[in-house]
Amino acid sequence: MDEVLKQQARPLIGHRSKEFSQLYEGVVEKLKRLFNTEYYAFVFTSSGTGVLEGFIRNFVRKRVLIPVNGSFSKRWVEAAHLNGKEVKALEFEWGKAVRPDVVAEELKRGEYDALMVVHNESSTGLTNPLKEIAEAVRGVSPDTLVLVDAVSGMLGVPLELEGWGVDAVAASVQKAFGLPPGIAVAYVSPRAMERSKGIENRGMYFNFERMLDYYNKKRQTPFTPNVSLMYALDYQLDRILAEGMENRYERHRRMAEMTQRWALERFDMFPERGYWSRTITCVKNTRGIPVAELIEELGRRGYAIANGYGPLKEKTFRIGHMGDLTEGDLADLLATMDEVIKERGW
């Protein structure tokens, strides 16, 4: 929105100034209010990927279990290997949800410092049953930390922190937060912070203990933050809190159901029924239309959707419905897609 973008044009302030400390403290307190949580809240100048790699470095001493059912969960297997951790990839078919019972059985067979799971797998338009997965972990391996990639779901897909027993959750702001890219947020439980103290080679930039120390002492970040985006985040958090989290979740549910109905009437849904995402719909291209051509023509008309991700390219396409979008915005997009499909004889 223009009002959010205008916040980034405000005069800059020094990141070691009293003004920045007040800004950052306000942002952290608002982030905690979103989830009514006592977890520590952090803001990093990076993509969500950077923060999630930080989870691996800070909270995994040796071994991590990663359920894989899409491109982004597969990414964390690679990241864990690159950071020298022992990794067990628990494979599921793409488009199928991670099964809590399978996770529990694997945890019974071996000791793992952490489970790393994607809440909303945007490559397949699927939301994993995070609450049930976390419950399964607690039931068989209570010392195993639950680390969550919530990049494409946070603020659009219902999520609880203490209530579900997750330990560290990260998200990028360019998704359901409705902001330009460039910063990411994280929530970390006290027990995860305590666990990190005994882990070596946590790195410098994504060091959560260092971040917390700077916040507690100075209400600042260890390294230069993106002050302009911090202004925008502060403003947007006020708007989100005014809307209310339940209302925001409900708006995302309505947008998702509108898009899913359209997909079922004209094509089919790719992911397993019962686990369809509230923030992105992955449509199975049952009619074999040239997706790249559809995307190109929609772009000329002022709209954007995404092709299938990785091996799903042209086999699927994805429609995002998150952030500040409304049902009216989705109705316009879907009508335009119908026009293009009809005009091209697809």
Phi, psi and omega in degrees: 000151182301322182297323179290316180298325181296332179298330181286348179268002179294150179304138181289153174236155179292139183283359172250016182268163176298324181297319179292320179302320179293319178297311184294319178299319179297319179297313181298317180295323178291321176300320179291326178294329180306319184248009181048053190241154172257005175297158174287139178245139183228152173231122179247144171275091181186177168283169175297330180301319179299315181294321181290326172296326174299324175303315181298317183288325187269332191240358178246111179287312186220306190238140179224139176257129183230108172292133183240117175218028179178180186293323185282325174293326176297325179300322183288334173297313179298316182297319180294318176299315182295338178262015172077020180265155171279127188236134169246116177269118179264103192275134172232156177296137177300132183095352176254144183286152171294130182266121181303324182292326178291320176300314181298319181296321179292321179295331177290332184277338183204160180272132179229136175294325186205155166251131177244121188225143175272124179288307183240102184277097188288343178291337181237000180068035186238138174254118179286150181284075188300317181303313182290324177296314179297321177298320179295319178298312181299325184290326185247339182211071188298339179277349179285125179285148177251111182254132192234128167272107179245029187306310186260008183240327187305130182081357175241326178252128181309137184208139172234152182260280178302319185298328181261350178074031174273159187250328179210130184225135180228151178210151171270153184273351183277002179261247186286349173290337178074038181236163173294156180288159175139343174225159180222154180241155179215148172239134183226134180285156176302323182289328176292320177297320179294320180298324185296334183297335181264009183253129181273164174056049180279354180086178183256304189290313181261051180259108188290327178295320178293318178301315181293322180298316178295322180293313183297323185274323190229353188057043181223175176255153181296327184235165187301121179269169174276094185296321182299315178289333176296320174302313182296319178297316180302315180295315183293325177297324175298318180294319181293317179295326178292322177293322183091137185297319180296320177295322179294315177300319181294320178298318178294324177297316181296318179297319180296315182294324176299315182290320179295321177299315178302315182297317182292327180287332187247331181223242173196165176271142179279312186284165179302134179298141181098350182231023182290138184288149173273350185248340179210132179256124177259111186265130176280124186279071184291340182264358177064032179288153177285098188299318181301322178293320178299315180298318181297316181291321177298322178300321178295335182261008174091019180235158180221129168232178183238146174290170174300153186265129176061236183293350180267004180301134182070339176278336178220169165216158190236136180243117179274140178214084186208174177075234182265006178295157181235171175299326177296319177299316180294320179299319179296316179298311184296323177295320179294321177298319176299319179299313182296315180299319179291316181298322182275354179070031181274000000 
